[in-house]
Each structure stands twice: as C-alpha cells, then as structure tokens.
C-alpha cells in the first residue's frame, strides 16, 4: 500500500508540473490511451478534449469534475471523426469526402475512416518509419481491410481479397522491400484520400487516367497506353482463356461440385433411412 501511495504522489507531482495538454485527468482512467497519445505527433498540439469534449484541466492534484461534462462526446463515430479531423486538416478531409470510403461510411457501411489508416491515439508523421502511413507500411495498412474476407465479400463490396498478395508479386513491391526509394505503393496509384473505384471517370486508376497516373513526376514520366499495357501492378489478378476468366470459372466449378457432392450425400442418407423403414415395415 505504501508503494502504491508513493507512486500516486510521484505521478501527481510530475503531472501538476506538466503542461495542461498532458491530459492528467484522463490518465487516471485511461492510462494506456494517454500514454499512446503522448507519443503522437498531436501531443502538445491537441488535448483529449479536442476530440472527445469535456474539461481535462486540473488544479494541483484535484481532477476536474467536468471531465465528462461540458459537451463531452465520448467516442466519436467514424462520420463524426471526419469532422473533428477537418478542424485541423481541411484539405485532406475535403479530398477524403470525395472518395469511395466516405461515401460508404455515410451509407452506414464498413469503410476506412481517418483512424483506420492513421491510427487512433498513437498517430505518427508519415515520414516516421513506425507510422502506419510510412511508405513501406502502407501496403500492410491497406491490407487490414482489403485482405479481410468478411469486409470485402460480395455482401459488402465484392472486391477481390488478393490485392496485397498480387501486389507482392509485382516489381514495385520487390523493389520496395529491397530498400529502393520512391517506389509506388497503394496511394501512389489509388490516391491518398480521394480514393475512387476504377469505374469512376475521376479515379486515378480509371483506364483513361492511367497514363497520367503512371506518368506523373517521379514515376514513369511520359508513360502512354502502350507502355502501361505491357505491365501489371496486381500480378496474376485473373487468367483468361478465350476471353473467359478461367480463374473465376474454376472457382465456380468447385463450388458447384461441392454443392453436388453435398446434395448427393444427403440423398444417399435419405434413401438409406427410407429403405430401413421399408424393410422394417415388411417384416
């Protein structure tokens, strides 16, 4: 008990000497979150109250009674979160609101919000190697959703879940993990915030826009349709045989075979049960 009291006194002594942005009041109940926040790029620029509301100020070692009052909002929804971020990042959020992720969020569906890509409390600068948006980490950040069968299945978007696996077979990824600088990752082709499906005429990966996307400064300047048609980013995406998607055809074949086997097995079981009843009836 004496040790715990000593630790508590030490903490309060240090906390009272810190700037108010240290969020001492929140620390008493949320030590893990505040500790993460203290390593964030937002620390000493923002406070917990900027996103969650309430009053985190303390006087000496007394916690403010208004911590969970005065417009306290708690955990914001993904849609609300975008408006919070817009206060300091208007350009990024404005572009984000033009993209497919925001459109799906407004429909109440699963989609990436600001924190899904940048982190929640431990947000780091994109040039920090530990940041989820650092160039070599971006593919893994995107893969959290785009490799997830539940999120990408047909009931949601019908997007193939092999995007990261096929990207790993490309030159870009092999060059990236070998340490080469300036290699294209997901946002270099799909944009950072204004991400749109390929069918959208404004999408960076729309066939009509690929020459300008691949040919931008620092990439393949002067690229044209002839150049682009000779390479792939997502290798082995599909295998075509006489204009037929053989990969999808094989998938459907196995699905049909499995259903047939199940139906056949259930039929045999049913015939076995009925035949037993018939034999017993005759005896």
N, C-alpha and C positions, 0 to 999 in steps of 0.2 A: 504493500500500500504506500509506504514511504517513497519507494522508487517511482510509482505512478504519479504521486503528487509532485515530486521533483520535476519529472518530465513535463507535467502540465504547466507548472510555474515557468520552466525554461521556455516552453513554447509560447506562452502568453507574453513573456518578457521580450522575446525576439519579435513576435507578431506585432506588439504595440510599437516597436521601433521601426517597423516597415511602413512602406507607403500604403495608402488605403487600397490601392489596386491589388494588394496581396490577397484580398478576399478572405480575411481571417474568419469571419463569421461563417462562411460556407465550409471552411475547413473542418469545423467541429463535427459536421455530419457527413461531409463528402471529401475526406482526405485524399482518396485516390484520384478523383477528378481534378481537385485543385492542384495536386502535385503534377499531374499531366499538364494542366494549364500553365503552370509556372515554367515549363519548358517550351511553351508555344511562342510563336512569333507575335501573338496577340498580347502576351503578358506585358504589363506596364503601359499598354496602349488601350486596352479594354478591361472591363471588370465582368464578373459573372452577371451583374445586374443589367448590363448592356444587352444580353441575350435572354436572360430569364426574368428580368424585372426584380422588384423588391429593393430593399435598402441593406447593403452589406457593411455600412460604416460601423465602427466600434469606438467606444471611448474607454481607453485603458484596457482592462480585461473583461469588460461587460459587452456581451453580444447584443446587438441591436434587436429590439422587439419587433422591428419592422422588416426583418429578413424575408419573411414570407407574406408580407403585406405590401401596400403601396404599389399596386399594379403588378404583383408577382404573377408570372405567366407559366412557370414551371417548364416542362419540356415542350418546346415548340414543335408543331407538326412540320413535315417537310416543306409544305407550301408556305407556312409562316416563316420558316427558317430562311427561305429565299429573300423575303422582305427584310429580315434582320441583316442579312449579308449585304443587301442593296444599300444600306445606310453608308457603308464604307467602300463598297465595291460596285458602284452603279453601272459601270461599263460592262463588267463581267456578267453581272446578273441580267442586264438588259440583253446581252447576246444569248445567255442561257435560256431566257424566256422565249427565244425564237426557235429553240431546238425541240427535238422529239421527247427528251426526258421531261422537260417542264410540261409539255402538252399532256403526257401520260399521267403525271402527278396530279394535274388539275382534274383529270377524269377519275381520280381515286385509285389508280392502278400502281403497281410496283414500278418504280423507276429511280434512277440515280439522282439524289439531291446533292447539295453542296458538301455535306459532311461525308457522304459515301465515297467521294473522291479525295477530299482534302483532310478528312479526319474530323473528330468532334472537338475534343479539348486540346489534343496534342498536335495542333496544326503547325506545320513547319513550312519554311520558304521552299519554293520549288527547286532552288539550287542547293538545298541541303540533301546529301546522299541518303539521309534517313526519312526523307519526305515521301509520302505515297505518290506525289506527283513529280518526283525526280525522274529523269528520262529513263533510267534502267528499271525503275519500279512501276512505271505507268502501265505496261502490259499486264502485270500481276494485279494492279488495282482494277483495271477494266475486267480482268478475268473473274474477279469475285462475283460479278453478275453474269457475264457473258459465257461463263463455263458452268453456270448453275442450271441444271435441268429443269428445276421447278419454276424458276423465274423466266426461262426462255422457251418453255414448252408452248405448243400451239394454243393452249388455252389463254396464254398471255400475248405472246408476240409471234411465235412460230420462227424465231431466229435460231439458226444452227448454233450448237454449243461447241463447235470445233474451231471457233475463231482464233483462240490463242494457240491451240495445237498446230493449226495450219500456218499461223504466223511464225511459229518457231522453226518451220521448215524453210523459211524464206531467207534470202541473203541479208535483209535488214536486221533480223534478229540475231543471226550468227555473227554479224559484224558488231552488233550492239554488245553482246556478251563477251566479245573478244577485246572490248575496250575502245573501239573506234568511236570517235566523236561525231556529232551531227547526223547520226543515223535516224531514219524515220521510225517513229513509234506511233501508236494509235492516234493521238491527237494531231500529228503532223499531216495525216491523211483525212481524218474524220472531223477535224477542228477540235478546239478545246472546250468551248461552251456551246456554240451554235451547232450542235450535232444533229444532223438530219438523216433520214433514210435515203438510200441511193436512188429511190424512185422520185424524190423531191427534186425539182429542177434547180433549186438553190443549194442542193447538197454538194459538198466538196468532192464526194465520190460518185456523183451522177456521171454517167459516161460522157456527157457533153462537157463536163467541167474537169475531167481527169487531166487533160493536157496542162491546164493552168495550175492544178494542184500539184502534180508531179514536177512541173517545170518552174515552180517558184524559186526565188533566190535561195541558194544554199542547198538545193536538192538537185534536180536534173534539168537545169536551165535549158530552154529550147526544146523540151520534150514535145512530141506530137503523137497523134494517134497511132502511127506506125510503130514508134518507139514503145509506146505503152502496151500495145497488143502483144509485144514479144516477151513480156514478163508478167509474173504473178506475185501478189503480196501474200494472199492466203493460198498457199500451195495445196494441191490435192483437194480443193474445195468440192469438185464434182468430177465424175468420169463419164464422158459422153460416148455413146456407141450409136452411130447412125442417127444423130440428133436426139437420142434418148438418154436421159440421165440414168446411167447404169447403176450408180451408187444408190439412188432412190429406188430403182427397180428391184435391186437385190434386197433392200430393206423391206419393201412391201411383200416380196416373195416369202421372206422368212416370217413376217407377221401372219400372212395367210396360211403358211404351213403350220405354224404354232396353233392357230385357231382351229385348223382342220384336225390336227392331232388331238387337241382337247375335246373337240366335238366327237371324234371317232372313239376316243377312250370313254367318254361319258355314255356314248351309245352302247358300247360293249358292256359297261357296268349295268345299264338299264336292261339290256337283253338278258344278262345273267340273272338279275333279280327276278324278272318276269318269268323266265324259264323255270327257276326254282319253285316259284309259286304254282306254276302249271303242273310240275312234277308232283308236288305235294297234293294238289287237288285231285289228280288222277289216282293217287294211292288212298 
